[in-house]
Amino acid sequence: MNASMRRQKGATLLIGLIMLVLLTLMAVTSFRLGRSNLQIVGNMQFRNETLRAAEESVEAAISTPAAVSTPSTSNVDVNADGTPDVAVTITPTLTQAHVLKNSALDLTNSGQLGCTVGQAQAFGVVGAATGNSLCARTLYDLKVVAKEASTNTSVELHQGVSIQVPADTVCNLVPC
C-alpha cells in the first residue's frame, strides 16, 4: 500500500486545485451578473420615475387649456423629500387648426353653446355667409422632455392634445 501511494505524486491535490479555481470563477461570474442585473433594474426604476413625472406635468398642462399652447417648465419632486428631482420642459407645436361650422355644433353641449353666431344678411357680398362659428378646434403636439437631476436620466415623449379655442386666435393660420 505504501508503494501505490508513492506513485500518485499529488494528482488528487492538482484536481482539487482545478476544481477550486473553477468554483471561484463561477462565484465571481455569478456576482458580476447579479450586480449588472441590479444596475439594470435601478436604471429602469429611474426611467419609470422620470416618465411618471413627465406624465404628471402633461396632465397639469392639459387641465388648463391656456397652458397647452405656451411652452412651460416645471420641477417635480418624485420622492416627496421637498427637493425637486425631475426638471420637465413642455414645448407645444400646433399641428392642426380648423374653424367649426355652425352646423357642426352640438347645442346641447354647454361648451359649444357660446360658439354659435347668427346668420347675417349680406346679399351680394362674396364669402359673407361662411357658416363659421366663433370657435375653432386645434390639435397640439406636446413634446415633453424630463431630466432627472442625480442620474441624468432623460425621457422624451409626445402627447397629442385637442382643445377648443376662440376662432380669432387661429385666423392667421386658417381662413375664418
N, C-alpha and C positions, 0 to 999 in steps of 0.2 A: 504494500500500500504506500509505502514511503517512496518507492520508485515512480509510481504513477503521479503522485503529487508534484514531483520534481519536473515531470515532462510538461505540465500545464503552463508554466512560466508566465502567469499573470493574465491569461486570456479572460478570465472572469472579471478581473479588475478593468481591463480595457473595454469589455462590453458594457459594464456598469457605468463607466465614464461616458461612453457614447450615449447611453440611454439618459443619463443625467443632463447632458448637453441638449438632447432633443426635447426633453421635458422643459428645460429652461427656455428654449426658443419658442415652444408652444405657449408658455406662460407670458412671455414678453409680447408675442403677437396678439394673444387674447387681450392683454391690457391695452395695447395700441388700438385695436378695433373697438373696444368698449369706449375708449376716450374719444375716438373720432365720431362714433355714434352719438355720444353725449353732446359733442360740439354741433352736430347736425341738428339735433333736437332743439338745442338752445337757439341756434340761428333761426329755425322755423318759428320758435316762440316769439322772438323779437320781430320777425317779419309779420306774424299774425297780429301782434300788438300794434305795430305801425299801421297795418291795414285797417284795423278797427278804429284807430284814431283818425285816419283819413275818411272813413265812412261816417264817423261821428261829425266831422266838420262839414261833410257834404249834407248830412241831414239838417244841420244848423243853417246852412246856406239856403237849402230848399224851403225851409219853413218861413223864410222872409223873401217874398218874390223880388223885392228891390235888390237884395243881396246877390241874386243869381246873375245879374248882368254886369256886376262890377268885380274886379279882381280883389281878393282878400287873403289875409294871412291870419293864422291863429296858432296858439300853442295849447297842447293837450297834455294833461297830467294823467299818465296811464296808470301808475301805481298808487295814486292818491297820497303822495308824500308831501304835497304842497309846492313842488317844483315842476315846471313844465318839462316833459320828456320828449315830446314829438312836435316839431315845427311843421305846420301844414300850409301849403300855398295853393289857392284855387284860382285858376285862370280860365274865365269863360270865353267861348268863341260862339258867336251867333252863326248857326248853320242854315236856318230856315226862318222865314217870316212871311206871313200872308194875312191880309185883312179879311175878317169874317164877313160873309154876306148876311144881310138881314134875314134872308130866307133860311139860312142855316142855324139861326139862333134857337135855343131851347128856352122859351119864355117861362117855363115852369122852374127853371134854374135861376135862383136869385143872383148868382154871379154873372149871368149873361143878360139879365133884365136891364141893366144900365147901359148895355151896348146898343139898344135899339135907337133908331133915328127915323123920324118921319120922312115920307117921300115928298120932296119939294117939287113944285111945278115949275119947270124950266123948259118951256116949249121952244124948240129951235136951237137950244144950246147943246153942242156936241159933247157927250160924256157927262152931262149934268146928272143923269139918273144912273149911277153906277150900281146901286143896290148894296153898297158897302155899309157896314155897321161902324160903330165908334170904337170897336175892339179889334185887336189883331192877335194871332196865335204865333208864338215864337218857339223855336227849338234851339237850345243852347247845348254845347258840348263842354262840360266842366272837366278841365284837366287838373287833377289833384295830385300834388307831389308832397309826400310826407317823409320826413327825415328824422330818425331817432338820434338823439344827441350823443349818447355814450358809446354806441356801437357803430354809428354811421350807417345803420340800416336804412335803405331808401326804397319807397314803394311809389309807383305811379299808376294811377287808374283814371279811367274816363267814365263819366256819368252823363247820360242824356237827360235833359230837363225841358219840359214844355210848359210855358207859362202864358197866361193871357195878359196883354198889356194894352194901354190906350193906342189906338191906331196911329195917332200923330207921332208917336215915338219911333215908328218904323217907316214913316212916309219917305224918308230919304233913301230907304233900301228897296222898297216895293211900291208900285203905283197904288195910290189911295183914292 
